[in-house]
Amino acid sequence: MGELVDKVKGNVNEAVGKAKQKSNDPDTRAEGAAQEVKGKTQQVKGSVKGALGDKV
């Protein structure tokens, strides 16, 4: 179950991060880039959990 949760959170963070990067404000763009990376990391974490059977 943790695999799915991490992947969903990752997708949401990635999407929000991409949207923030379209802002005219440099701080918001930087925040969006960081949030997108966080989302990608969460997706990888979910994939690892899936491969290991949620024992991570």
Buried (B, 14 or more C-beta within 10 A) or exposed (E): EBBEEBBEBBBEBBEBBBEBBEEEEEEBBEBBBEBBEBBBBBBEBBBBBBEEEBEE
